[in-house]
Amino acid sequence: PLALDAALADARTRARESSVKVCELEESCAALAIAAGRAETRAKALGERLADAERGASSTLERDALETRVKALETANERLRVGLREKSERVDALEAEVREGRRAEDSAGDAATTTETET
C-alpha cells in the first residue's frame, strides 16, 4: 500500500507539473502567434511600399532600404514560425505526458482500492 500511495502521489505531482508547463507553453505559443502575425503584416506593408517605390520614381537607395527591411522581417517571421511550431510540438508532448500521468494516477488509485478491498 505504501508503494501504491507513493506512485499515486508521484503521478499526481507529475500531472500537475505537466499541466502547468502546458499552460505556460500555450501562453507562449499565443504570444508567438501574435508576434508572427504582426511581423507578417509589417512585411506585407513594406512589400507593398517597395512595389509602389519600384513603380514610382523613388531612389535606388530608398528601394534598397525597403528591400532590406522586407527581407529582415521575412527572416524574423520565419524564426517566429519555427519557434511557434516547436512550442506547439512541445505542448503536444506535454499534453500526452499529462494524459499518461492521469492514466498512471487512475491505475494507482484502482490498485489501491483493490488492495484495500482485499484486506
ABEGO torsion letter per residue (X at the ends): XAAAAAAAAAAAAAAAAAAAAAAAAAAAAAAAAAAAAAAAAAAAAAAAAAAAAAABABBAAAAAAAAAAAAAAAAAAAAAAAAAAAAAAAAAAAAAAAAAAAAAAAAAAAAAAAAAAAX
